[in-house]
């Protein structure tokens, strides 16, 4: 059994932005030397996540509208109420609330995805891509891929 890990950084444009990181993940899988196993791709942030889906303009527009309808930015969020909030305070967050981004992330589930590796590459379906979703403002972010197998 072999384990390989790589961390990557990116600057997101903010808003509901989606970045296709599939090629970078596949590069890490190839670099790992692992022929068969699993690749776990993870975002260590609370207002973004990694998902597998189609990277197609119409879908991305539909998905953005759906998230904004479910979690509008112009609603009251206790997370953004600085007269009330006393925990995990970051001066940067006080300039622009991100309660909506935390709620979106919770709706989307876990912060990462696990994808099978077969013959030194991700075993994705025809249209599937590994996507990094930013739910907050423009930020420096990172994601981690860990490949385990033989």
Protein Blocks (a to p, Z undefined) as FASTA:
>chain_A
ZZdddddddddebjjddddfklmmmmmmmmnopabdcdddddfbfkbccddddddfklmm
mmmmmmmmmmcfkbccfklmmklpcghiafklmmpccklmmmmmmmnopabdcdddeehi
acddfklccddddfbdcdddddddddedZZ
